[in-house]
Amino acid sequence: MNKVILIGRLTKDPELRFLPGNGTAVSTFTLAVDKNLSKDKKQEFELANKPTADFLRTVVWGRQAENCANYLAKGRLVAVEGRIETRNYENSEGQRVYITEVVAERVQFLEFGNKDNNNSNSSNNGYGNMDGFQPVDDEDIPF
C-alpha cells in the first residue's frame, strides 16, 4: 500500500501549468513538514545547522491544482493525502536524475484567507465573518 498523509506549510506560492494538448492543470509546491523533535533535540539540530523539517515536493492535478494555485500561498498550513511516486530522467549532461515526490489526491486547506496572507483564522478562529455577533460570557452558559 502506498499512502501518505502530511501536514505542513508551503515554502513558496504554488506553480500552476497546463499540459499542452489536453490542457490539464498541474500545480507543484514544496511542503515543509516538521520532524516532531523535542525542544532539546530541535535546539541541537538548529545549532548543528541540520534541518528541523522535511521538504517534500508535491504535485496536484486537475481542478484541485487550480484551487491550490488560486487560494494557497507561501506559509499556508495544509494537509495532503496522496502517494509517494519516484521517477527519473536523463539531464542535459547525460546524468540520470531521480525524483521522489508526493502526488496529492486530496489537499485540505487548514488556514483560509486571500492569497496575500490575510488569514481569517488569525482574528476569529476560522469562523468567517463575525460581524453582528456578540461574544458570550461564560456566566451566561447554563452548563
N, C-alpha and C positions, 0 to 999 in steps of 0.2 A: 504494500500500500504506500502510495506517495502522496502525503497530505501534510500541509504546514499551515499553522495559524500564528501570525505575528502581530504585535502591537508596537508601533514605533512612530517616529517623526520623520517627515520628509526633509532631506538635506538641501533641496532646491525645488523650484517650481517644476511640475511635470512637463515633459516634452511631448507634444502631440504631432503625429504624422498620419498621412493617409496612404495606403498601399496603392501603387499605380495599377490601373486595370479595374479592380472591383471597388476601390475607394474605401476599404475597411479601415476604420480608425484604430490606431495603436498608440498607446501612451506609455512612456517609461519614466520612472523616477527611482531614486535611491532612498531606501528606508533605513534609518538608524534605529537599531533595536538594542536597548540596554542589556548588558551582560548579567544583570541582577547580582552585583557584587555587594558584599558587606561594606559598611562605611570604611573600615580599616583597609580592606583589600582594594577598594576604589582609590583611596589615597595612595596606596602603594603603587598601583598601576599608573596613576597620574604622575607620581614622582619619577617613575621609570620611563615615562613617555610611551606607555602602552595604551592601546585603545580600550575604553570602558564600554564600547558599544560595537556591534557588528553592523556593517554597512552592506545592505543587500539590494542588488539591482532588481527592480520589479517591473513586470510588463503586464499591461491590461489591454484587452481587446474590445472592439465594438462600441456600443453606446456608453458602456461603463467607462471606457477610455476617454470619451468626450466629456463625461461628467467629472472625471478626475482632473482633466486639464482645465475645465471651466471653474471648478469650485475649490480645488486644493491649491495650497501654496507652501512655500518653504516654512518649516516649523510646525505644520499642522499634524495633529495626532490622528492616526488611522489604524484600523485593524484590517489585516489582509488574510484572506483564506485562499489557498491555492495549492500548487505543487511545485517541486523543485525540478528544474529542467537543465540539462547540460547540452552544449553544442560546441562545435569547433569549426574553424576555418583557417585558410592559409593567408597570411597577410602579404603585403607588397614585397617584403624581404624574403618571402618563401618560408617563413616560420609558422608552425602550427600554433594557433591561439585557442585556448579553451575558455569557455564562459559558462558560469553557473548563475542561474537567475531564478527568481520566483515568478511563475506565471499565475497571476491572480485570477481566480474565478469569481471572487467577491471582494469588494472594498467597502468597508464601513467607515463613514466619516464620524470621528469621535469628537471633533470640535467643529463648530459652524461659524459662519460669518462670510463676509465678502473676501475676495482674493487679496485685498491689501491688509490682511491680518487683523481686521476689526472683529475679533471673535465675540459673538454674543454670549458665550459661556462665561467670559470674564466678569460680566456685570450682573447676570441673572441666572446663572447655573444652567444655561441652555434651554430655558423655557420660552424662548421667543420674546415677543413684545409684551412687556408687563405694564404698559400704561393703563391707568384706571384701576389697578389693583392695589389694595392697601395691605401692608404686612399684618399678620395675625400675631397677637401677643399670646404667649404660651398659656397665660392665665385664662384666656377665652376658650381654650380647647377643653371639652368635657371629659377627657380621659387622660 
